[in-house]
Amino acid sequence: MNQVSVEPWSRLARHSEPGSVTIVCPLEPENPDRDLIRLRLRHQVEQAESMLTKAGIEPDIQRVMLSPLHPMATDVLSVPREGETLFAFLSPTKSEVLQLDIKATARVSVASHFHVRPLLGDGRTPTRLFILSLSDAGARLLRSDCFGTTEVDLPLSRENRDAANGERVRPDGSGSQSAHGTAGGPKAQTQGFGHEQHDDIERDVWYRVVVDALTEALPSRQECLVVVTDRVHQGAFAERCEAASIDAITVAHNPSGLSDAELAKLARPEVVRHGRPDPEQLGAQWAAAMNDGRCLLSSVQIAQRAAEGRIHTVFFDPDAAVAARPGDGMWEVVPAGESGTIDLVNEVVLATLEHGGETVPVRPGTLTRITGNADCSVAAIARW
């Protein structure tokens, strides 16, 4: 399964070339009728051919550009059975075809840039979330976003790292037997922080250590955090997070032995089930930032601040585009369809993600409800 890393995503977002084709095809891996998927993809290829002809791209160039999709569009046995969605980014000089576990709406577009924002998903889950794997064997923090799932270092001191990874800690801070066993010996029979009543104080110290590390590792305490842990730890650790003002979703599941990808697959549906902030909540966030003078509506100004790492949150319409080209020290918005342009909304989203900001896809009309501006493709809250 292909994973989108920062570098190729950046190249796709910033690629500028006439006749750049974006095809997004839901694969419906659980649907046994693979011929239906083949017919959908063939129809999309035919749409792209028609649009390329209107854009003045020669038939010979079209055939070469779309050739990576021809086997899947003509032979049912070539239709992928893995991944939620097929993403094809094709131009006269670039070709990227990805199968990703991201739900996205079918689309075909031809422009001077690729439409990469479907890689951010359908807006039902955050563009990034953090996952804490918490078990008797230890604690691990992961970050999952459109680039894949990677481990994040928990900033623990040497003593606290022992505690977070199963070393028994007495209230005075001294250690005793490890959950992993003694040096050179097998894992101890007592499972680190088990069910015994005398372990309660030690477990509470362990929870405090991990929560303190989380407050340093997370960009903010309002990040989307899913804690995957068994029922022994679930309730008490959730209380520790709440006391530290960390907004966490807890999932009762033993994370031991699960891969990073399996943890992400377990966590994301929980985020959907708990729901994303509704427009009223986002509107309240916007209003609070407005009082601080941190709200931005100009796409050019937002792009400049995003490049400087000064955007905290960007709201954007996933289907909107703003054509722009570099001007005198800043971006210049130009009519759609001109050559040598990029999509400024793509640029804003990419720069915000690269600097650790949050990107929030919102449905059409929601931006107007949040900002009160009827003509708005992108809006942002600055860090300062």
LUMROVO-777215 format. One line per field, with one value per residue (C-alpha): residue number from 0; residue in three letters; y, z, x. Coordinates in nm, 4 decimals, always signed. Each point is the difference from the previous one (the first is absolute). Example, Ala and Ser with C-alpha at 12.3 -4.5 7.8 and 13.67 -1.06 7.14 Angstrom:
num = [0;1] .
residu = [ala;ser] .
yy = [-0.4500;+0.3440] .
zz = [+0.7800;-0.0660] .
xx = [+1.2300;+0.1370] .
//
This chain:
num = [0;1;2;3;4;5;6;7;8;9;10;11;12;13;14;15;16;17;18;19;20;21;22;23;24;25;26;27;28;29;30;31;32;33;34;35;36;37;38;39;40;41;42;43;44;45;46;47;48;49;50;51;52;53;54;55;56;57;58;59;60;61;62;63;64;65;66;67;68;69;70;71;72;73;74;75;76;77;78;79;80;81;82;83;84;85;86;87;88;89;90;91;92;93;94;95;96;97;98;99;100;101;102;103;104;105;106;107;108;109;110;111;112;113;114;115;116;117;118;119;120;121;122;123;124;125;126;127;128;129;130;131;132;133;134;135;136;137;138;139;140;141;142;143;144;145;146;147;148;149;150;151;152;153;154;155;156;157;158;159;160;161;162;163;164;165;166;167;168;169;170;171;172;173;174;175;176;177;178;179;180;181;182;183;184;185;186;187;188;189;190;191;192;193;194;195;196;197;198;199;200;201;202;203;204;205;206;207;208;209;210;211;212;213;214;215;216;217;218;219;220;221;222;223;224;225;226;227;228;229;230;231;232;233;234;235;236;237;238;239;240;241;242;243;244;245;246;247;248;249;250;251;252;253;254;255;256;257;258;259;260;261;262;263;264;265;266;267;268;269;270;271;272;273;274;275;276;277;278;279;280;281;282;283;284;285;286;287;288;289;290;291;292;293;294;295;296;297;298;299;300;301;302;303;304;305;306;307;308;309;310;311;312;313;314;315;316;317;318;319;320;321;322;323;324;325;326;327;328;329;330;331;332;333;334;335;336;337;338;339;340;341;342;343;344;345;346;347;348;349;350;351;352;353;354;355;356;357;358;359;360;361;362;363;364;365;366;367;368;369;370;371;372;373;374;375;376;377;378;379;380;381;382;383] .
residu = [met;asn;gln;val;ser;val;glu;pro;trp;ser;arg;leu;ala;arg;his;ser;glu;pro;gly;ser;val;thr;ile;val;cys;pro;leu;glu;pro;glu;asn;pro;asp;arg;asp;leu;ile;arg;leu;arg;leu;arg;his;gln;val;glu;gln;ala;glu;ser;met;leu;thr;lys;ala;gly;ile;glu;pro;asp;ile;gln;arg;val;met;leu;ser;pro;leu;his;pro;met;ala;thr;asp;val;leu;ser;val;pro;arg;glu;gly;glu;thr;leu;phe;ala;phe;leu;ser;pro;thr;lys;ser;glu;val;leu;gln;leu;asp;ile;lys;ala;thr;ala;arg;val;ser;val;ala;ser;his;phe;his;val;arg;pro;leu;leu;gly;asp;gly;arg;thr;pro;thr;arg;leu;phe;ile;leu;ser;leu;ser;asp;ala;gly;ala;arg;leu;leu;arg;ser;asp;cys;phe;gly;thr;thr;glu;val;asp;leu;pro;leu;ser;arg;glu;asn;arg;asp;ala;ala;asn;gly;glu;arg;val;arg;pro;asp;gly;ser;gly;ser;gln;ser;ala;his;gly;thr;ala;gly;gly;pro;lys;ala;gln;thr;gln;gly;phe;gly;his;glu;gln;his;asp;asp;ile;glu;arg;asp;val;trp;tyr;arg;val;val;val;asp;ala;leu;thr;glu;ala;leu;pro;ser;arg;gln;glu;cys;leu;val;val;val;thr;asp;arg;val;his;gln;gly;ala;phe;ala;glu;arg;cys;glu;ala;ala;ser;ile;asp;ala;ile;thr;val;ala;his;asn;pro;ser;gly;leu;ser;asp;ala;glu;leu;ala;lys;leu;ala;arg;pro;glu;val;val;arg;his;gly;arg;pro;asp;pro;glu;gln;leu;gly;ala;gln;trp;ala;ala;ala;met;asn;asp;gly;arg;cys;leu;leu;ser;ser;val;gln;ile;ala;gln;arg;ala;ala;glu;gly;arg;ile;his;thr;val;phe;phe;asp;pro;asp;ala;ala;val;ala;ala;arg;pro;gly;asp;gly;met;trp;glu;val;val;pro;ala;gly;glu;ser;gly;thr;ile;asp;leu;val;asn;glu;val;val;leu;ala;thr;leu;glu;his;gly;gly;glu;thr;val;pro;val;arg;pro;gly;thr;leu;thr;arg;ile;thr;gly;asn;ala;asp;cys;ser;val;ala;ala;ile;ala;arg;trp] .
yy = [+0.0000;+0.3342;+0.2601;+0.3709;+0.1598;+0.3723;+0.0297;-0.1522;+0.1701;+0.3301;-0.0668;-0.0844;+0.3080;+0.2345;-0.1573;+0.2484;-0.1146;+0.0405;-0.3178;-0.1287;-0.2724;-0.1001;-0.3127;-0.1142;-0.3393;-0.1685;-0.3684;-0.1387;-0.2945;-0.1819;+0.0126;-0.3381;+0.1528;+0.1080;+0.0535;+0.2909;+0.1640;-0.0669;+0.1679;+0.2998;+0.0415;-0.0428;+0.2730;+0.2270;-0.0652;+0.0890;+0.3206;+0.0878;-0.0607;+0.2346;+0.2695;-0.0333;+0.0404;+0.3232;+0.1140;-0.0498;-0.3048;-0.2182;-0.3529;-0.1685;+0.1824;-0.0894;-0.3710;+0.0079;+0.2028;-0.2280;-0.3285;-0.0929;-0.0243;-0.1867;-0.3555;+0.0680;+0.1622;-0.2913;-0.3172;-0.0815;-0.2162;+0.3120;+0.1936;+0.0519;-0.1835;+0.1935;+0.3559;+0.2113;+0.2373;+0.0191;+0.3370;+0.0699;+0.3153;+0.0059;+0.2670;+0.0025;-0.0179;-0.1599;-0.3142;-0.1075;-0.2695;-0.0768;-0.2411;+0.1364;-0.0804;+0.3405;+0.0471;+0.2624;+0.1044;-0.0928;+0.2841;+0.0792;+0.3328;+0.1449;+0.3207;+0.1475;-0.1652;-0.3221;-0.0043;-0.1621;+0.0949;-0.3225;-0.1611;+0.1791;-0.2109;+0.0878;+0.2427;-0.2481;-0.0595;+0.2436;+0.0381;-0.1336;-0.1855;-0.1323;-0.3536;-0.1075;-0.3742;-0.0705;-0.3472;-0.1790;-0.0321;+0.3778;+0.3214;+0.1107;+0.3137;+0.0005;+0.2731;-0.1009;+0.2270;-0.0013;-0.0661;-0.3317;-0.1028;+0.0646;-0.0217;+0.3217;+0.0182;+0.0339;+0.2475;-0.2113;+0.0263;-0.3190;-0.0831;+0.0895;-0.1972;-0.3094;+0.0718;+0.0535;-0.3272;-0.2195;+0.0606;-0.0027;+0.3418;+0.0548;+0.3294;+0.1094;-0.0354;-0.3047;-0.2990;-0.3661;-0.3017;+0.0686;-0.1218;-0.1318;-0.2084;+0.0240;+0.0625;-0.3207;-0.1774;-0.0668;+0.2303;+0.0023;-0.1812;+0.3161;+0.2087;+0.3371;+0.1917;-0.2755;-0.0398;-0.0213;+0.2692;+0.0755;+0.1082;+0.2931;+0.2597;-0.1273;+0.0104;+0.3545;+0.1080;-0.1681;+0.1756;+0.3367;-0.0600;-0.0829;+0.2907;+0.2442;-0.1274;+0.0361;+0.3654;+0.0626;-0.2213;+0.1201;+0.3330;+0.1000;-0.1608;+0.0262;-0.2391;-0.3031;-0.2751;-0.3611;-0.2152;-0.3720;-0.1940;-0.2908;+0.0385;-0.0224;+0.3424;+0.1595;+0.1759;+0.1230;+0.1208;+0.1841;+0.1821;+0.0980;+0.1398;+0.1945;+0.1470;+0.1201;+0.1518;-0.2484;-0.0851;-0.3769;-0.2738;-0.3329;-0.3353;-0.3180;-0.2286;-0.1616;+0.1680;-0.2528;-0.1541;+0.2463;+0.1703;+0.3768;-0.0458;-0.2257;+0.2552;+0.2750;-0.2171;-0.0645;+0.3659;+0.1843;-0.1471;+0.1025;+0.3610;-0.0188;-0.1557;+0.2764;+0.2586;+0.3075;+0.3490;+0.1277;+0.3394;+0.1654;-0.1169;+0.1070;+0.3329;+0.0501;-0.0757;+0.2566;+0.2612;-0.0441;+0.0425;+0.3037;+0.1674;-0.0594;+0.1407;-0.3327;-0.0673;+0.0139;-0.0105;+0.1048;-0.3091;+0.1892;+0.1109;-0.3487;-0.1541;+0.2417;-0.0727;-0.3759;+0.0062;+0.1673;-0.2670;+0.2507;-0.1770;-0.1864;-0.1235;+0.0281;-0.0647;-0.0765;-0.1208;-0.3293;+0.0737;+0.3665;+0.1209;+0.3357;+0.0324;+0.1999;+0.0556;+0.1547;+0.3797;+0.2778;-0.1477;-0.1696;-0.2111;+0.1590;-0.1351;-0.0452;-0.1328;-0.3787;-0.1826;+0.2195;-0.1874;-0.0041;+0.0186;-0.2024;-0.0502;+0.2377;-0.2000;-0.3059;+0.2148;+0.1240;-0.3492;-0.1449;+0.2776;-0.0182;-0.3762;+0.0331;+0.2408;-0.2075;+0.1973;-0.1472;-0.0194;-0.0357;-0.0909;+0.1411;-0.0604;+0.2646;+0.2819;-0.0783;+0.2516;+0.2700;-0.1055;+0.0014;+0.3273;+0.1932;+0.0531;-0.1140;-0.0182;-0.2100;-0.3023;-0.0017;+0.1637;-0.0285;+0.0673;+0.1243;-0.1174;+0.3625] .
zz = [+0.0000;-0.0985;+0.2699;-0.0791;+0.1448;+0.0335;-0.2915;-0.2811;+0.1357;-0.0149;-0.3571;-0.1053;+0.1658;-0.1572;-0.3442;-0.2697;-0.3588;-0.2525;-0.0393;+0.3543;+0.0610;+0.3406;+0.0194;+0.3305;-0.0213;+0.3071;-0.0098;+0.2421;+0.1034;+0.1654;-0.3205;-0.1785;-0.3342;-0.1191;-0.3540;+0.1348;+0.1240;-0.3372;-0.1849;+0.2340;-0.0623;-0.3769;+0.0006;+0.1944;-0.2496;-0.2849;+0.1832;+0.0382;-0.3707;-0.0950;+0.2401;-0.1227;-0.3602;+0.0936;+0.1732;-0.3248;+0.1050;-0.2997;-0.0169;+0.0023;+0.3208;+0.1514;-0.0625;+0.1699;+0.2944;+0.0666;-0.0769;+0.3710;+0.0325;-0.3226;+0.1407;+0.2946;-0.2263;-0.2459;+0.2012;+0.3081;+0.1374;+0.0158;+0.2184;+0.3420;+0.2978;+0.2643;+0.1159;+0.0274;-0.2865;-0.3112;-0.0535;-0.3401;-0.0591;-0.3654;-0.2203;-0.3060;+0.2289;+0.3243;+0.0955;+0.3511;+0.0623;+0.3658;+0.1773;+0.3478;+0.2956;-0.0306;-0.0817;-0.2691;-0.2525;-0.3679;-0.2162;-0.3254;-0.0620;-0.2549;+0.0918;+0.0206;+0.3415;+0.1757;+0.2406;+0.2985;+0.2797;-0.0282;+0.1610;+0.3178;+0.0133;+0.0014;+0.2925;+0.2428;+0.1807;+0.0870;-0.2516;+0.2758;+0.3236;+0.2727;+0.1347;+0.3394;+0.0342;+0.3743;+0.1476;+0.2731;-0.2518;-0.0323;-0.1650;-0.3623;-0.1745;-0.3725;-0.2434;-0.2833;-0.2936;-0.3791;-0.0024;+0.1853;+0.3636;+0.1802;+0.3579;+0.1988;+0.2762;+0.3483;+0.1853;+0.3067;+0.2345;+0.0413;+0.3265;-0.1383;-0.3189;+0.2163;+0.1716;-0.3241;-0.1348;+0.2870;+0.2688;+0.3386;+0.1657;+0.3701;+0.1263;+0.0931;-0.3668;+0.0452;-0.2281;+0.0638;-0.2173;-0.3671;-0.1828;-0.2574;+0.2606;+0.1639;-0.2008;-0.1738;+0.1150;-0.1484;+0.0401;+0.3599;+0.0811;+0.1572;-0.2978;+0.0887;+0.0988;+0.0358;+0.1902;+0.3514;+0.2382;+0.1197;-0.3558;+0.0032;+0.1178;-0.2437;-0.2879;+0.0888;-0.0078;-0.3388;-0.1371;+0.1240;-0.1689;-0.3347;+0.0175;+0.0833;-0.3045;-0.2153;+0.0946;-0.1380;-0.3091;-0.1263;-0.1906;+0.2108;+0.2554;-0.2442;-0.2486;-0.0992;+0.2236;+0.0042;+0.2883;-0.0793;+0.3245;+0.1827;+0.2593;+0.2917;-0.0929;-0.1958;+0.2688;+0.2250;-0.2874;-0.1579;+0.3322;-0.0002;-0.3530;+0.0939;+0.3053;-0.2287;-0.2456;-0.2713;-0.2221;-0.0488;-0.1486;+0.1718;-0.1721;+0.2083;-0.1976;+0.0913;-0.2340;+0.0602;-0.3242;-0.2249;-0.2757;-0.0547;-0.2955;+0.2037;+0.2819;-0.2491;-0.1587;+0.3470;+0.1070;-0.3006;+0.0149;+0.3655;-0.0989;-0.2571;+0.2589;+0.2515;-0.2747;-0.1125;+0.1318;-0.1537;-0.1745;+0.3199;+0.1875;-0.2852;-0.0100;+0.3707;-0.0570;-0.2812;+0.2130;+0.2858;-0.2403;-0.1530;+0.3401;+0.0121;-0.3506;-0.1348;-0.2775;-0.3652;-0.3147;-0.2770;-0.1759;-0.0871;+0.3598;+0.1295;-0.2425;+0.1155;+0.3691;-0.0661;-0.1667;+0.3160;+0.2254;+0.1529;-0.0692;+0.2870;-0.1859;-0.3602;-0.1139;-0.3681;-0.2510;-0.1375;-0.3498;-0.0248;-0.1845;-0.0233;-0.2965;+0.0784;-0.1120;+0.1771;-0.0171;+0.1380;+0.3400;+0.0420;-0.1847;-0.2716;-0.0505;-0.3724;-0.2051;+0.0028;-0.2981;-0.0528;-0.0496;+0.2605;+0.2955;+0.3158;+0.2226;+0.2906;+0.2260;-0.0532;+0.0887;+0.3209;+0.1109;-0.0709;+0.1761;+0.3022;+0.0328;-0.0443;+0.2949;+0.2307;-0.0423;-0.0276;-0.3277;+0.0132;-0.3182;+0.0218;-0.2198;-0.2464;+0.1774;+0.3376;-0.0543;-0.0490;+0.3221;+0.1916;-0.1310;-0.1141;-0.3369;-0.2997;-0.2421;+0.1835;-0.1099;+0.2876;+0.3432;+0.2764;+0.3641;+0.0532;+0.2851;+0.0842] .
xx = [+0.0000;+0.1478;+0.0467;+0.0133;+0.3134;+0.0622;+0.2430;-0.2118;-0.3138;+0.1863;+0.1137;-0.3549;-0.1498;+0.2543;+0.0117;-0.1054;-0.0548;-0.2844;-0.2014;+0.0513;-0.2611;-0.1367;-0.2181;-0.1474;-0.1757;-0.1580;+0.0994;-0.2610;+0.2231;-0.2933;-0.2088;+0.0307;-0.1073;+0.3443;-0.1327;-0.2057;+0.3217;+0.1652;-0.2873;+0.0161;+0.3730;-0.0437;-0.2636;+0.2360;+0.2818;-0.2369;-0.0978;+0.3683;+0.0635;-0.2842;+0.1223;+0.3592;-0.1163;-0.1782;+0.3210;+0.1939;+0.2040;+0.0964;-0.1541;+0.3435;+0.0928;-0.3380;+0.0572;+0.3380;-0.1312;-0.2991;+0.1789;+0.0499;-0.3808;-0.0777;+0.0539;-0.2335;-0.2599;-0.0079;+0.0749;-0.2069;+0.2841;+0.2191;-0.2456;+0.1655;-0.1473;+0.1930;-0.0510;-0.3119;+0.0821;+0.2164;+0.1697;+0.1569;+0.2065;+0.1072;+0.1580;+0.2283;+0.3066;-0.1248;-0.1900;-0.1086;-0.2633;-0.0787;-0.2346;-0.0719;-0.2240;-0.1680;-0.3672;-0.0492;-0.2640;+0.0421;+0.1270;+0.1820;+0.1717;+0.2406;+0.1828;+0.3479;+0.0445;-0.1003;-0.2934;+0.1724;-0.2371;-0.2056;+0.3064;-0.1084;-0.3160;-0.3672;-0.0058;-0.1567;+0.3289;+0.2804;+0.2788;+0.2222;-0.0517;+0.2247;-0.0245;+0.1322;+0.0579;-0.0132;+0.0489;+0.1908;+0.2831;+0.0413;-0.1201;+0.0467;-0.1265;-0.0815;-0.0994;-0.2333;-0.0824;-0.0152;+0.3756;-0.0381;+0.0515;+0.3283;+0.1229;+0.0409;+0.2583;-0.1458;+0.2267;+0.0748;+0.2957;+0.2011;-0.1767;-0.3412;+0.0665;+0.0532;-0.3310;-0.1878;+0.1336;-0.1073;+0.2642;-0.1663;+0.0269;-0.0519;-0.1474;+0.3537;+0.1012;+0.2227;-0.0418;-0.0526;-0.0763;-0.0693;-0.3064;+0.2436;+0.1868;+0.3368;+0.3139;+0.0938;-0.3171;-0.3423;-0.2955;-0.1195;-0.3217;-0.1437;-0.1149;+0.1490;-0.3121;-0.2554;-0.3238;+0.1463;-0.1201;+0.3541;+0.0847;-0.2442;+0.2539;+0.2630;-0.2457;-0.1015;+0.3662;+0.0360;-0.3095;+0.1306;+0.3348;-0.1635;-0.2482;+0.2805;+0.1895;-0.3125;-0.0410;+0.3500;-0.0304;-0.3397;-0.0029;-0.3030;-0.2293;-0.2896;+0.1646;-0.2050;+0.1422;-0.1175;+0.1245;-0.0035;+0.0277;-0.1605;-0.2731;+0.2462;+0.1389;-0.2855;-0.2033;+0.2794;+0.2180;-0.2937;-0.0493;+0.3694;-0.0339;-0.3134;+0.1731;+0.2816;-0.2551;+0.1018;-0.2970;+0.0362;-0.2176;+0.0678;-0.0406;-0.0158;+0.2308;+0.3304;+0.2521;+0.2776;+0.1168;-0.1869;+0.1978;-0.0077;-0.2363;-0.2303;-0.0155;-0.0885;-0.2688;-0.1452;+0.0113;-0.1443;-0.3534;-0.0163;+0.0669;-0.2809;-0.2330;+0.0705;-0.0498;+0.1884;-0.0748;-0.3220;-0.0202;-0.1208;+0.3092;+0.2267;-0.1839;+0.0640;+0.3699;+0.0039;-0.1776;+0.2478;+0.2928;-0.1712;+0.0037;+0.3765;+0.0508;+0.1290;-0.2552;+0.1066;-0.2170;+0.2416;+0.1387;+0.3205;+0.0529;-0.0790;+0.2524;+0.2698;-0.0663;-0.0171;+0.3427;+0.1340;-0.1547;-0.2422;-0.3316;-0.1657;-0.3113;-0.1105;-0.3593;-0.0493;-0.2571;+0.1433;-0.1321;+0.0995;+0.3095;+0.1789;+0.2379;+0.3140;+0.3567;+0.2999;-0.0114;+0.2184;+0.0851;-0.3398;-0.2550;-0.2138;-0.3529;-0.0775;-0.2950;-0.0428;+0.1472;+0.3058;+0.3269;+0.2743;-0.2392;-0.0439;-0.3031;+0.0563;-0.2335;+0.2239;+0.3003;-0.1641;-0.1028;+0.3433;+0.1937;-0.2319;+0.0517;+0.3771;+0.0137;-0.2209;-0.3226;-0.3486;-0.1916;-0.3789;-0.1928;-0.3526;-0.3000;-0.1230;-0.1768;+0.1551;+0.2806;-0.2629;-0.1722;+0.3289;+0.1433;-0.3072;+0.1735;-0.2069;+0.2956;+0.2546;+0.2071;+0.2451;+0.0192;+0.2553;+0.0758;+0.3548;+0.2221;+0.0836] .
//
